[in-house]
Amino acid sequence: MCGGALFFFLSFNIILPELSNFLKSLGGQKHLGWIIPAFSISALLARPLSGWITDNLGRKWSMIGGCVFCIIAGVFYPMVGTVTSFFIVRAIHGFSTGFTPTGFTAFTADTIKPEFRGRAMGWQGTFNNIGTSFGYGLGALIVIYINVNALFIASAIFAVIALILFSMLPETMPSEAARKFQFNLKSLFYLPAWKPAFLMFLVCISLGSILTIMPDYTIELGYKNKGLYLTIYISFSLIFRMFSGGISDAWGRAYSIAIGTFSQIISLILLILNPFQYSFFISAFFYGVGQGFNAPSLFAWASDTATAENRGKALASLFMMLEFGIIFGGYFAGKMTMQWGMKATDVFTMNASFFVIAFIFSVYSIIKSAKTAENN
């Protein structure tokens, strides 16, 4: 499962740092802010269905279905010749993350005891991030030494490898879980998971912003590799995921998230003020620390709120808020820098304010949990 997750994340992240230049070559510079939201909106639309598929047809169906969308997108990107066709393929590509992560996250939760769930989510996230981090660096090299079309084909090949690995997994869906799909609030969102879902929305706003503006901002600072910041923060996120899940299991999900959000507040302050010569790199380190603590705890928290029969829906709810956050952050980052004449530091300030809210909510959850335990 971890191997499949690695190749899946490698598949769709390998192209990301080069998409802004690709869209500019099509005459779509004013639409740069939609690169991330177009992907995330289609992923968001797929989330409710992915939760139902995961809980009713099986974890593997969801995993493999997402890989198929990745393969289709990788094949069609080289055929794109207009801005409209670019966003159509981008939307098709977004369906991939609407399905696959829901399936393999539910698979992880199924196979691990609750007391080790945070640790397991940390290791799963480690392989996700290995694929993402390696993808950012490898994508730039493929474009430099071959061309952008080779990049898209490589993306499709990695998705094929992920599909093969996922197809070899056993099915862990409870056989008695099957039920009809209904389009209503109850079937779309798992309300007991609202706390981790709310925090996921807040922490992913900055992710959408950074994915949108950081490649060009990195070039403005004089660095040649557009994926430099992304590669650094994800690399350190890998390291901290290895033990942050254990802290989450031992001390509580909210405690781990408080550490993560505080680290990312420091990261953004460094980007805003730039007080040191190497603030860019130190910021990437703290951002990675935050990601390393936040993600495993949020997924474990959502899994904690559900039974095996509802786990897909609970995780789909979390992923829906992840997409909302990315869409919000990516859209406003593009608006602020491309249309409203604002600076990248203004975007970072907006992001920091949402991390402050997440930190306060995490601390509130810690205090409330402590009072509940004391009363009991």
C-alpha positions as a Markdown table, in Angstrom:
| # | Residue | x | y | z |
|---|---|---|---|---|
| 1 | Met | 0.0 | 0.0 | 0.0 |
| 2 | Cys | 2.8 | 2.4 | 0.9 |
| 3 | Gly | 4.6 | 1.6 | -2.3 |
| 4 | Gly | 1.4 | 2.3 | -4.3 |
| 5 | Ala | 0.9 | 5.6 | -2.5 |
| 6 | Leu | 4.5 | 6.6 | -3.2 |
| 7 | Phe | 4.1 | 6.1 | -7.0 |
| 8 | Phe | 0.6 | 7.6 | -7.0 |
| 9 | Phe | 1.8 | 10.9 | -5.4 |
| 10 | Leu | 4.9 | 10.9 | -7.6 |
| 11 | Ser | 2.6 | 10.6 | -10.6 |
| 12 | Phe | 0.5 | 13.7 | -10.1 |
| 13 | Asn | 3.1 | 15.9 | -8.3 |
| 14 | Ile | 5.9 | 15.4 | -10.8 |
| 15 | Ile | 4.1 | 17.9 | -13.2 |
| 16 | Leu | 3.1 | 20.5 | -10.7 |
| 17 | Pro | 6.1 | 22.9 | -10.7 |
| 18 | Glu | 6.0 | 23.1 | -14.6 |
| 19 | Leu | 2.3 | 23.7 | -15.0 |
| 20 | Ser | 2.5 | 27.5 | -14.7 |
| 21 | Asn | 5.0 | 27.8 | -17.6 |
| 22 | Phe | 2.9 | 25.3 | -19.6 |
| 23 | Leu | -0.3 | 27.4 | -19.1 |
| 24 | Lys | 1.6 | 30.6 | -20.0 |
| 25 | Ser | 2.8 | 29.0 | -23.2 |
| 26 | Leu | -0.9 | 28.5 | -24.1 |
| 27 | Gly | -1.6 | 32.2 | -23.4 |
| 28 | Gly | -3.3 | 31.6 | -20.1 |
| 29 | Gln | -1.2 | 33.7 | -17.7 |
| 30 | Lys | -4.2 | 35.5 | -16.2 |
| 31 | His | -5.6 | 32.1 | -15.3 |
| 32 | Leu | -2.6 | 30.8 | -13.3 |
| 33 | Gly | -4.6 | 31.1 | -10.0 |
| 34 | Trp | -6.9 | 28.3 | -11.3 |
| 35 | Ile | -4.3 | 25.6 | -11.8 |
| 36 | Ile | -4.7 | 24.3 | -8.2 |
| 37 | Pro | -8.4 | 25.1 | -7.7 |
| 38 | Ala | -9.4 | 23.3 | -11.0 |
| 39 | Phe | -7.7 | 20.2 | -9.8 |
| 40 | Ser | -9.1 | 20.5 | -6.3 |
| 41 | Ile | -12.7 | 21.3 | -7.3 |
| 42 | Ser | -13.0 | 18.0 | -9.3 |
| 43 | Ala | -11.3 | 16.2 | -6.5 |
| 44 | Leu | -13.9 | 17.7 | -4.1 |
| 45 | Leu | -16.8 | 16.6 | -6.3 |
| 46 | Ala | -15.4 | 13.1 | -6.3 |
| 47 | Arg | -15.0 | 12.8 | -2.5 |
| 48 | Pro | -18.6 | 11.9 | -1.5 |
| 49 | Leu | -18.7 | 9.2 | -4.2 |
| 50 | Ser | -15.2 | 8.0 | -3.2 |
| 51 | Gly | -16.4 | 7.6 | 0.4 |
| 52 | Trp | -19.4 | 5.5 | -0.7 |
| 53 | Ile | -17.3 | 3.4 | -3.0 |
| 54 | Thr | -14.7 | 2.8 | -0.3 |
| 55 | Asp | -17.4 | 1.7 | 2.2 |
| 56 | Asn | -19.6 | -0.3 | -0.2 |
| 57 | Leu | -17.6 | -1.6 | -3.1 |
| 58 | Gly | -14.2 | -1.8 | -1.5 |
| 59 | Arg | -11.0 | 0.1 | -0.6 |
| 60 | Lys | -9.3 | -1.3 | -3.8 |
| 61 | Trp | -12.0 | 0.0 | -6.1 |
| 62 | Ser | -11.3 | 3.6 | -4.9 |
| 63 | Met | -7.5 | 3.2 | -5.1 |
| 64 | Ile | -7.5 | 1.8 | -8.6 |
| 65 | Gly | -10.1 | 4.2 | -9.9 |
| 66 | Gly | -8.0 | 7.2 | -9.0 |
| 67 | Cys | -5.0 | 5.7 | -10.8 |
| 68 | Val | -7.0 | 5.3 | -13.9 |
| 69 | Phe | -7.8 | 9.1 | -13.9 |
| 70 | Cys | -4.1 | 9.8 | -13.5 |
| 71 | Ile | -3.2 | 7.7 | -16.5 |
| 72 | Ile | -5.9 | 9.3 | -18.7 |
| 73 | Ala | -4.6 | 12.8 | -17.7 |
| 74 | Gly | -1.0 | 11.9 | -18.3 |
| 75 | Val | -1.8 | 10.7 | -21.8 |
| 76 | Phe | -4.0 | 13.7 | -22.7 |
| 77 | Tyr | -1.8 | 16.6 | -21.4 |
| 78 | Pro | 0.6 | 16.4 | -24.4 |
| 79 | Met | -2.4 | 16.9 | -26.7 |
| 80 | Val | -3.5 | 20.1 | -25.0 |
| 81 | Gly | -3.4 | 23.1 | -27.3 |
| 82 | Thr | -5.8 | 25.7 | -25.7 |
| 83 | Val | -6.4 | 27.1 | -22.2 |
| 84 | Thr | -9.9 | 25.5 | -22.2 |
| 85 | Ser | -8.6 | 22.0 | -23.0 |
| 86 | Phe | -5.8 | 22.4 | -20.4 |
| 87 | Phe | -8.4 | 23.0 | -17.7 |
| 88 | Ile | -10.6 | 20.1 | -18.9 |
| 89 | Val | -7.6 | 17.7 | -18.5 |
| 90 | Arg | -6.7 | 19.3 | -15.2 |
| 91 | Ala | -10.2 | 18.7 | -13.9 |
| 92 | Ile | -10.0 | 15.0 | -15.1 |
| 93 | His | -6.7 | 14.7 | -13.3 |
| 94 | Gly | -8.3 | 16.1 | -10.1 |
| 95 | Phe | -10.6 | 13.1 | -9.9 |
| 96 | Ser | -7.6 | 10.9 | -9.2 |
| 97 | Thr | -7.0 | 12.4 | -5.7 |
| 98 | Gly | -10.7 | 12.4 | -5.1 |
| 99 | Phe | -10.7 | 8.6 | -5.1 |
| 100 | Thr | -7.3 | 7.0 | -4.4 |
| 101 | Pro | -6.3 | 8.6 | -1.0 |
| 102 | Thr | -9.7 | 7.8 | 0.5 |
| 103 | Gly | -9.2 | 4.2 | -0.3 |
| 104 | Phe | -5.7 | 3.7 | 0.9 |
| 105 | Thr | -6.2 | 5.8 | 4.1 |
| 106 | Ala | -9.2 | 3.6 | 5.0 |
| 107 | Phe | -7.1 | 0.5 | 4.2 |
| 108 | Thr | -4.5 | 1.7 | 6.7 |
| 109 | Ala | -7.0 | 2.4 | 9.4 |
| 110 | Asp | -8.6 | -1.0 | 8.8 |
| 111 | Thr | -5.3 | -2.9 | 9.3 |
| 112 | Ile | -3.9 | -1.1 | 12.3 |
| 113 | Lys | -5.1 | -1.1 | 15.9 |
| 114 | Pro | -6.5 | 2.3 | 17.1 |
| 115 | Glu | -3.7 | 2.8 | 19.7 |
| 116 | Phe | -1.1 | 2.7 | 16.8 |
| 117 | Arg | -3.2 | 4.6 | 14.3 |
| 118 | Gly | -1.4 | 7.9 | 14.5 |
| 119 | Arg | 2.0 | 6.1 | 14.0 |
| 120 | Ala | 0.6 | 4.2 | 11.0 |
| 121 | Met | -0.8 | 7.4 | 9.4 |
| 122 | Gly | 2.6 | 9.0 | 9.9 |
| 123 | Trp | 4.3 | 6.2 | 8.0 |
| 124 | Gln | 1.7 | 6.2 | 5.3 |
| 125 | Gly | 2.2 | 10.0 | 5.0 |
| 126 | Thr | 5.9 | 9.5 | 4.8 |
| 127 | Phe | 5.6 | 7.5 | 1.6 |
| 128 | Asn | 3.1 | 10.0 | 0.2 |
| 129 | Asn | 5.6 | 12.7 | 0.8 |
| 130 | Ile | 8.6 | 10.8 | -0.6 |
| 131 | Gly | 6.6 | 10.6 | -3.8 |
| 132 | Thr | 5.7 | 14.3 | -3.7 |
| 133 | Ser | 9.2 | 15.5 | -2.8 |
| 134 | Phe | 10.9 | 13.3 | -5.4 |
| 135 | Gly | 8.4 | 14.3 | -7.9 |
| 136 | Tyr | 9.0 | 18.1 | -7.6 |
| 137 | Gly | 12.7 | 17.6 | -8.2 |
| 138 | Leu | 12.5 | 14.9 | -10.9 |
| 139 | Gly | 9.9 | 16.9 | -12.9 |
| 140 | Ala | 12.2 | 19.9 | -13.2 |
| 141 | Leu | 15.0 | 17.7 | -14.4 |
| 142 | Ile | 12.9 | 15.9 | -17.0 |
| 143 | Val | 11.9 | 19.3 | -18.5 |
| 144 | Ile | 15.5 | 20.6 | -18.5 |
| 145 | Tyr | 17.0 | 17.5 | -20.1 |
| 146 | Ile | 14.1 | 16.2 | -22.2 |
| 147 | Asn | 10.9 | 18.1 | -22.6 |
| 148 | Val | 7.5 | 18.8 | -21.0 |
| 149 | Asn | 5.7 | 16.0 | -23.0 |
| 150 | Ala | 8.1 | 13.4 | -21.6 |
| 151 | Leu | 7.1 | 14.7 | -18.1 |
| 152 | Phe | 3.5 | 14.0 | -18.8 |
| 153 | Ile | 4.2 | 10.5 | -20.1 |
| 154 | Ala | 6.4 | 9.8 | -17.0 |
| 155 | Ser | 3.4 | 10.8 | -14.9 |
| 156 | Ala | 1.2 | 8.3 | -16.6 |
| 157 | Ile | 3.8 | 5.5 | -16.3 |
| 158 | Phe | 4.1 | 6.1 | -12.5 |
| 159 | Ala | 0.3 | 5.9 | -12.2 |
| 160 | Val | 0.4 | 2.5 | -14.0 |
| 161 | Ile | 2.9 | 1.2 | -11.4 |
| 162 | Ala | 0.7 | 2.5 | -8.6 |
| 163 | Leu | -2.3 | 0.7 | -10.1 |
| 164 | Ile | -0.4 | -2.6 | -10.3 |
| 165 | Leu | 0.7 | -2.3 | -6.7 |
| 166 | Phe | -2.8 | -1.5 | -5.4 |
| 167 | Ser | -4.3 | -4.3 | -7.4 |
| 168 | Met | -2.2 | -6.8 | -5.4 |
| 169 | Leu | -3.6 | -5.7 | -2.0 |
| 170 | Pro | -6.3 | -7.8 | -0.1 |
| 171 | Glu | -9.7 | -6.2 | 0.3 |
| 172 | Thr | -10.4 | -5.0 | 3.9 |
| 173 | Met | -14.0 | -3.6 | 3.5 |
| 174 | Pro | -16.4 | -5.3 | 5.9 |
| 175 | Ser | -18.7 | -7.5 | 3.8 |
| 176 | Glu | -21.8 | -6.3 | 5.7 |
| 177 | Ala | -21.2 | -2.6 | 5.0 |
| 178 | Ala | -22.9 | -2.3 | 1.6 |
| 179 | Arg | -25.8 | 0.2 | 1.4 |
| 180 | Lys | -27.4 | 2.3 | -1.3 |
| 181 | Phe | -25.9 | 5.7 | -2.2 |
| 182 | Gln | -28.1 | 8.7 | -1.3 |
| 183 | Phe | -27.5 | 12.4 | -2.2 |
| 184 | Asn | -28.1 | 14.1 | 1.1 |
| 185 | Leu | -26.0 | 15.8 | 3.8 |
| 186 | Lys | -25.9 | 12.7 | 5.9 |
| 187 | Ser | -24.4 | 10.6 | 3.1 |
| 188 | Leu | -22.0 | 13.4 | 2.0 |
| 189 | Phe | -20.5 | 14.4 | 5.3 |
| 190 | Tyr | -19.7 | 12.5 | 8.4 |
| 191 | Leu | -20.6 | 15.0 | 11.1 |
| 192 | Pro | -18.8 | 13.3 | 14.0 |
| 193 | Ala | -15.5 | 14.2 | 12.2 |
| 194 | Trp | -16.2 | 17.9 | 12.0 |
| 195 | Lys | -13.4 | 18.9 | 14.4 |
| 196 | Pro | -10.5 | 17.4 | 12.4 |
| 197 | Ala | -12.3 | 18.4 | 9.2 |
| 198 | Phe | -12.5 | 22.1 | 10.3 |
| 199 | Leu | -8.8 | 22.0 | 11.2 |
| 200 | Met | -7.9 | 20.4 | 7.9 |
| 201 | Phe | -9.6 | 23.3 | 6.1 |
| 202 | Leu | -7.6 | 25.9 | 8.0 |
| 203 | Val | -4.2 | 24.3 | 7.6 |
| 204 | Cys | -4.7 | 23.5 | 3.9 |
| 205 | Ile | -5.4 | 27.2 | 2.9 |
| 206 | Ser | -1.7 | 27.9 | 3.0 |
| 207 | Leu | -1.0 | 24.7 | 1.0 |
| 208 | Gly | -3.1 | 25.9 | -1.9 |
| 209 | Ser | -1.4 | 29.3 | -1.7 |
| 210 | Ile | 2.1 | 27.9 | -1.7 |
| 211 | Leu | 1.4 | 25.5 | -4.5 |
| 212 | Thr | 0.2 | 28.4 | -6.6 |
| 213 | Ile | 2.8 | 31.1 | -6.0 |
| 214 | Met | 5.8 | 29.5 | -4.5 |
| 215 | Pro | 7.4 | 28.2 | -7.8 |
| 216 | Asp | 7.5 | 31.7 | -9.3 |
| 217 | Tyr | 8.4 | 33.3 | -5.9 |
| 218 | Thr | 11.3 | 30.9 | -5.7 |
| 219 | Ile | 12.6 | 32.1 | -9.1 |
| 220 | Glu | 12.2 | 35.7 | -8.0 |
| 221 | Leu | 14.5 | 35.1 | -5.1 |
| 222 | Gly | 17.2 | 33.9 | -7.5 |
| 223 | Tyr | 16.9 | 30.1 | -7.2 |
| 224 | Lys | 16.8 | 28.1 | -10.4 |
| 225 | Asn | 14.7 | 25.1 | -9.2 |
| 226 | Lys | 11.1 | 26.0 | -8.8 |
| 227 | Gly | 10.4 | 23.1 | -6.5 |
| 228 | Leu | 13.1 | 24.0 | -4.0 |
| 229 | Tyr | 10.9 | 25.2 | -1.2 |
| 230 | Leu | 8.4 | 22.4 | -1.8 |
| 231 | Thr | 11.2 | 19.8 | -1.8 |
| 232 | Ile | 12.7 | 21.1 | 1.4 |
| 233 | Tyr | 9.5 | 21.3 | 3.4 |
| 234 | Ile | 8.3 | 17.9 | 2.3 |
| 235 | Ser | 11.7 | 16.3 | 3.1 |
| 236 | Phe | 11.6 | 17.5 | 6.7 |
| 237 | Ser | 7.9 | 16.5 | 6.9 |
| 238 | Leu | 9.1 | 13.0 | 6.1 |
| 239 | Ile | 11.4 | 13.0 | 9.0 |
| 240 | Phe | 8.9 | 14.3 | 11.5 |
| 241 | Arg | 6.1 | 12.1 | 10.4 |
| 242 | Met | 8.2 | 9.1 | 11.6 |
| 243 | Phe | 7.6 | 10.0 | 15.2 |
| 244 | Ser | 4.9 | 12.6 | 15.3 |
| 245 | Gly | 2.3 | 9.9 | 15.0 |
| 246 | Gly | 3.6 | 8.3 | 18.2 |
| 247 | Ile | 3.2 | 11.6 | 20.0 |
| 248 | Ser | -0.4 | 11.9 | 18.6 |
| 249 | Asp | -1.1 | 8.4 | 19.9 |
| 250 | Ala | 0.4 | 9.0 | 23.4 |
| 251 | Trp | -0.6 | 12.7 | 24.1 |
| 252 | Gly | -3.7 | 13.2 | 21.9 |
| 253 | Arg | -4.5 | 14.4 | 18.4 |
| 254 | Ala | -5.1 | 18.0 | 19.3 |
| 255 | Tyr | -1.7 | 18.3 | 21.1 |
| 256 | Ser | 0.1 | 17.2 | 18.0 |
| 257 | Ile | -1.8 | 19.6 | 15.8 |
| 258 | Ala | -1.0 | 22.5 | 18.2 |
| 259 | Ile | 2.7 | 21.7 | 17.8 |
| 260 | Gly | 2.2 | 21.6 | 14.0 |
| 261 | Thr | 0.2 | 24.8 | 13.6 |
| 262 | Phe | 2.6 | 26.7 | 15.9 |
| 263 | Ser | 5.6 | 25.5 | 13.7 |
| 264 | Gln | 3.8 | 26.8 | 10.6 |
| 265 | Ile | 3.1 | 30.1 | 12.2 |
| 266 | Ile | 6.9 | 30.5 | 12.7 |
| 267 | Ser | 7.4 | 29.4 | 9.1 |
| 268 | Leu | 5.2 | 32.1 | 7.6 |
| 269 | Ile | 6.6 | 34.8 | 9.9 |
| 270 | Leu | 10.0 | 34.0 | 8.5 |
| 271 | Leu | 8.7 | 34.3 | 4.9 |
| 272 | Ile | 6.9 | 37.6 | 5.7 |
| 273 | Leu | 9.8 | 39.3 | 7.6 |
| 274 | Asn | 12.8 | 37.6 | 6.0 |
| 275 | Pro | 15.0 | 38.5 | 8.9 |
| 276 | Phe | 18.0 | 36.3 | 8.1 |
| 277 | Gln | 20.0 | 35.4 | 5.1 |
| 278 | Tyr | 18.7 | 31.9 | 5.1 |
| 279 | Ser | 15.1 | 32.6 | 6.2 |
| 280 | Phe | 13.7 | 30.9 | 3.1 |
| 281 | Phe | 15.3 | 27.6 | 4.0 |
| 282 | Ile | 14.5 | 27.9 | 7.7 |
| 283 | Ser | 10.9 | 28.7 | 6.8 |
| 284 | Ala | 10.7 | 25.5 | 4.7 |
| 285 | Phe | 12.1 | 23.5 | 7.6 |
| 286 | Phe | 9.4 | 24.8 | 10.0 |
| 287 | Tyr | 6.7 | 24.3 | 7.4 |
| 288 | Gly | 7.8 | 20.7 | 7.0 |
| 289 | Val | 7.7 | 20.2 | 10.8 |
| 290 | Gly | 4.2 | 21.5 | 10.9 |
| 291 | Gln | 3.0 | 19.2 | 8.0 |
| 292 | Gly | 4.7 | 16.3 | 9.7 |
| 293 | Phe | 2.7 | 16.8 | 12.9 |
| 294 | Asn | -0.6 | 17.9 | 11.4 |
| 295 | Ala | -1.4 | 15.4 | 8.7 |
| 296 | Pro | -1.0 | 12.1 | 10.6 |
| 297 | Ser | -3.0 | 13.4 | 13.6 |
| 298 | Leu | -5.9 | 14.8 | 11.5 |
| 299 | Phe | -6.3 | 11.5 | 9.6 |
| 300 | Ala | -6.0 | 9.5 | 12.8 |
| 301 | Trp | -8.5 | 11.8 | 14.5 |
| 302 | Ala | -11.1 | 11.4 | 11.7 |
| 303 | Ser | -10.6 | 7.6 | 11.7 |
| 304 | Asp | -11.1 | 7.6 | 15.5 |
| 305 | Thr | -14.6 | 9.1 | 15.1 |
| 306 | Ala | -15.8 | 6.3 | 12.8 |
| 307 | Thr | -16.5 | 2.6 | 12.7 |
| 308 | Ala | -15.2 | 0.4 | 9.9 |
| 309 | Glu | -18.6 | 0.7 | 8.1 |
| 310 | Asn | -18.3 | 4.6 | 8.1 |
| 311 | Arg | -14.6 | 5.0 | 7.8 |
| 312 | Gly | -14.6 | 5.8 | 4.1 |
| 313 | Lys | -17.2 | 8.5 | 4.6 |
| 314 | Ala | -15.3 | 10.0 | 7.6 |
| 315 | Leu | -12.1 | 10.2 | 5.7 |
| 316 | Ala | -13.9 | 11.5 | 2.6 |
| 317 | Ser | -15.3 | 14.3 | 4.8 |
| 318 | Leu | -11.7 | 15.2 | 5.8 |
| 319 | Phe | -10.5 | 15.1 | 2.2 |
| 320 | Met | -13.4 | 17.4 | 1.2 |
| 321 | Met | -12.3 | 20.0 | 3.7 |
| 322 | Leu | -8.7 | 19.5 | 2.5 |
| 323 | Glu | -9.9 | 20.4 | -1.1 |
| 324 | Phe | -11.9 | 23.3 | 0.1 |
| 325 | Gly | -8.8 | 24.7 | 1.9 |
| 326 | Ile | -6.6 | 24.2 | -1.2 |
| 327 | Ile | -9.2 | 25.8 | -3.5 |
| 328 | Phe | -9.6 | 28.8 | -1.2 |
| 329 | Gly | -5.9 | 29.3 | -0.8 |
| 330 | Gly | -5.0 | 28.8 | -4.4 |
| 331 | Tyr | -7.8 | 31.0 | -5.7 |
| 332 | Phe | -7.1 | 33.9 | -3.4 |
| 333 | Ala | -3.3 | 33.6 | -3.9 |
| 334 | Gly | -3.8 | 34.0 | -7.6 |
| 335 | Lys | -6.2 | 36.8 | -7.2 |
| 336 | Met | -4.0 | 38.7 | -4.8 |
| 337 | Thr | -0.8 | 38.5 | -6.8 |
| 338 | Met | -2.1 | 38.4 | -10.4 |
| 339 | Gln | -5.1 | 40.8 | -10.3 |
| 340 | Trp | -5.0 | 42.8 | -7.1 |
| 341 | Gly | -1.4 | 43.8 | -7.3 |
| 342 | Met | -0.5 | 42.5 | -3.9 |
| 343 | Lys | 2.8 | 40.9 | -2.9 |
| 344 | Ala | 3.6 | 37.3 | -2.0 |
| 345 | Thr | 4.2 | 38.4 | 1.6 |
| 346 | Asp | 0.5 | 39.6 | 1.7 |
| 347 | Val | -0.5 | 36.0 | 0.8 |
| 348 | Phe | 1.7 | 34.6 | 3.5 |
| 349 | Thr | 0.1 | 37.0 | 6.1 |
| 350 | Met | -3.3 | 35.7 | 5.1 |
| 351 | Asn | -2.1 | 32.2 | 5.6 |
| 352 | Ala | -0.6 | 32.9 | 9.0 |
| 353 | Ser | -3.9 | 34.3 | 10.3 |
| 354 | Phe | -5.6 | 30.9 | 9.5 |
| 355 | Phe | -2.8 | 29.0 | 11.2 |
| 356 | Val | -3.4 | 31.2 | 14.3 |
| 357 | Ile | -7.1 | 30.2 | 14.3 |
| 358 | Ala | -6.1 | 26.5 | 14.0 |
| 359 | Phe | -3.6 | 26.8 | 16.8 |
| 360 | Ile | -6.2 | 28.5 | 19.1 |
| 361 | Phe | -8.8 | 25.8 | 18.3 |
| 362 | Ser | -6.3 | 23.0 | 19.0 |
| 363 | Val | -5.4 | 24.5 | 22.4 |
| 364 | Tyr | -9.1 | 24.9 | 23.1 |
| 365 | Ser | -9.6 | 21.2 | 22.2 |
| 366 | Ile | -6.8 | 20.2 | 24.5 |
| 367 | Ile | -8.2 | 22.2 | 27.5 |
| 368 | Lys | -11.7 | 20.8 | 26.9 |
| 369 | Ser | -10.5 | 17.3 | 26.6 |
| 370 | Ala | -8.5 | 17.7 | 29.9 |
| 371 | Lys | -11.6 | 19.0 | 31.7 |
| 372 | Thr | -13.7 | 16.2 | 30.4 |
| 373 | Ala | -11.2 | 13.6 | 31.6 |
| 374 | Glu | -11.0 | 15.3 | 35.0 |
| 375 | Asn | -14.7 | 15.2 | 35.4 |
| 376 | Asn | -14.9 | 11.6 | 34.5 |
